[in-house]
Amino acid sequence: MLHEPNDVLSGRQILVVEDERMIALDLQDILEEWGCLVLGPVGTAAEGLDLVAHTLPDCAVLDVHLNGGTSEPVAAALQASNRPYLVLTAYRRGHLSGALLDAPLLSKPFDEKKLGKVLRSLLIDSMRG
């Protein structure tokens, strides 16, 4: 999917927290094709929290289960900063907890068009803030 010149995604900093390397790289390629600036990808909550603290992304894509933990602390930090995020996982909503419950959910394997639609919607809603 190519982005429009005035696309809301162009130039936006999108944090990617995903521990499966191939999925992370695929997300990075797609987001960069849309004109996004990708933060990461990172594979742990600690790395994600560090990026949130130092760069405050415009939006984030979070896998649920990461090496040695979950992305719930990252979701909570984003929520506290009023930054939008979505959850990308193979798990159903019933397996989510805390701040992860409040986010839009996309299932793996993900559909590129749905990903773009949800990201655009989150960013537009955050601009209306």
Residue pairs with C-beta under 8 A, 6 or more apart in sequence:
1 30
1 33
1 34
1 112
1 113
1 116
2 33
2 34
3 9
3 10
3 33
3 34
3 35
7 34
7 35
7 120
8 120
8 123
8 124
8 127
9 31
9 34
9 35
9 36
9 116
9 119
9 120
9 123
10 34
10 35
10 36
11 35
11 36
11 37
12 35
12 36
12 37
12 58
12 59
12 123
13 36
13 37
13 38
13 39
13 55
13 57
13 58
13 59
14 31
14 36
14 37
14 38
14 39
14 57
14 58
14 59
14 60
14 61
14 119
15 39
15 40
15 42
15 48
15 51
15 52
15 55
15 57
15 59
15 60
15 61
15 74
15 85
16 24
16 27
16 28
16 31
16 38
16 39
16 40
16 41
16 42
16 60
16 61
17 40
17 41
17 42
17 43
17 45
17 47
17 48
17 60
17 61
17 62
17 63
17 66
17 71
17 74
18 24
18 27
18 40
18 41
18 42
18 43
18 61
18 62
18 63
18 88
19 43
19 44
19 63
19 65
19 66
19 67
20 63
21 43
23 63
23 88
23 108
24 40
24 41
24 43
25 41
27 38
27 41
27 61
27 88
27 115
28 38
28 40
28 41
30 112
30 115
31 38
32 38
34 116
39 51
39 55
39 57
40 47
40 48
40 51
42 48
42 51
43 66
43 67
44 66
44 67
44 68
44 69
45 66
45 69
45 70
45 71
45 72
45 73
45 74
48 60
48 62
48 71
48 73
48 74
49 73
49 74
49 77
51 57
52 60
52 74
52 77
52 78
52 81
52 83
53 77
56 81
56 83
57 78
57 83
58 83
58 84
58 123
58 126
59 83
59 84
59 85
59 86
59 119
59 122
59 123
59 126
60 74
60 78
60 83
60 84
60 85
60 86
61 85
61 86
61 88
61 115
61 119
62 71
62 74
62 75
62 85
62 86
62 87
62 88
62 100
62 103
63 71
63 87
63 88
63 89
64 70
64 71
64 72
64 87
64 89
64 91
64 95
64 96
64 100
65 89
65 91
70 100
71 87
71 100
72 97
72 98
72 99
72 100
74 85
75 85
75 87
75 98
75 99
75 100
75 102
75 103
76 98
76 99
78 84
78 85
78 99
79 85
79 99
79 102
82 126
82 129
83 126
84 122
84 123
84 125
84 126
85 103
85 122
86 103
86 104
86 105
86 106
86 118
86 119
86 122
87 96
87 100
87 103
87 104
87 105
87 106
88 106
88 107
88 108
88 110
88 115
89 95
89 96
89 105
89 106
89 107
89 108
90 107
90 108
93 101
93 105
96 105
104 118
104 121
104 122
106 114
106 115
106 118
